[in-house]
Amino acid sequence: ASAKEVMPAPTPEPEKVIEYVEKPVIVYRDREVTPAWKPNGSVSLKYNWYGEVENKKPKEDKDGDWATSPTNAGRLEAVTNINFTEKQTLYVRTRNYHTLRDDEKQNQNSKIGSDSLRVRHFYNFGTLGSSKVKAKSKLVFNQSKGDAGRKTLEGSVFFDFADYFPSSENFKVDTFGIRPRYAHSWIGHGNNDTKNKYALDFESTYTLPAGFSAELNLYSDYTRHREAFDVGTDGEKKKGQFNGAMEAYLYYTLPLYKNDKFSLSFDAEGGYDSYDFHQYKSVKNQEGKRTNRRVYSIYLQPTVSASYKATDNVKLTVGAGAEYRNFVISAESEAKNWRWQPTAWATMKVTF
């Protein structure tokens, strides 16, 4: 018998299964790109109204012990603040006064302050080396009473040690440092009452809980005059003396209402403004009046203000309040009569 070889029928090879795995397409949203730095700043106009002190006109102040400048007057203030580089800032401020209701002899119904010009240049050095100390310089030009008045050139550097202090939600040291300072001043265009001031100051600001904040400044200097000045009452003259001063302020802010464009707040501030110390008991100043060794004044100013954000770059503010102060003429012992003066203001600030 013959056997026939059985051949298996050919079977097709299985098809290769090719899997196409779609990789997830990740779509990134437009990332926020920090724009290149460009100059920025603000311009503001502010008008202040100063009412009568104790509802009395200056002519009724026979002793000149409470109707201070400005009284029954207005003041227009213009401030320009420009950050023209990332580290440099230019600040320019002008103040111009005018009388109100002065329909009689000058200084009978009104008293005005001295028109002034202030120019400041700041340079931020940032943090020094590996320390936490920040440094910022300040150059100042001040002028009061117009071109014929007193002019001052001043230079200083503020060394801020605030980062060495721990902070919390209830307490923060905002600034805390010393400022070596030199100032040269004169009157008019000559050598009238020329003097040089060599100073070392302490400056500090603090954030406190419950809407409070504080400021404490201590000033010390040696002032050297070109011409001798009178000290005491026996005709003795000196060309220099040591001076000191203290400023201590407490601030309070209570927001009353706020939405996207409108805000209303109650503010109050007060303290020593300022407490001055001098080396000599009595010094005759430019006006012929004498200033004693210790002079101080304390004030309290509560106000209510409302702000309206007209656009992203324009903000309008109005406010009103009163200042309570124990005005002092020349001596510490005379700072005992409190008087009050109403005030109001309106501001327009444009940022760019």
Order of alpha helices (4+ residues) and beta strands (2+ residues): beta-beta-beta-beta-beta-beta-beta-beta-beta-beta-beta-beta-beta-beta
